[in-house]
Amino acid sequence: MFDRNGDLPPANEAGWKDTILVYPGEKVRAVATFNLPGVFMYHCHILEHEDAGMMGQFKVE
């Protein structure tokens, strides 16, 4: 994770992650590296959030 609400993440959140807990009203920036091109998905684990833009795809070329 890169930052949480503009501040460096706490020590327990430093390093590589594949899941990030985000509380309501928070902003989190993450950095990812992709070794292969393709279409990838991001999503929230609360199904109702699908309609609020918390589920989608992005393309890496």
C-alpha positions, 0 to 999 in steps of 0.5 A: 500500500502506498498511503492511507488518507495521505499518510504512510500506512502503519507498519502492519500494512507495509509491504506487498498486499493483495487485499486492502481493508478500506473503511467508509470515507477513507482514501487508499492509494496502492501501487501494483506491478503487472508482468503480463498484459491482460484484463484485471478486476478490482472489487469490494467484498460487499455485494451491494457496492457493485452498483456504486462503482466498487467493482470493475475491470482495467486493462494492462497493455 
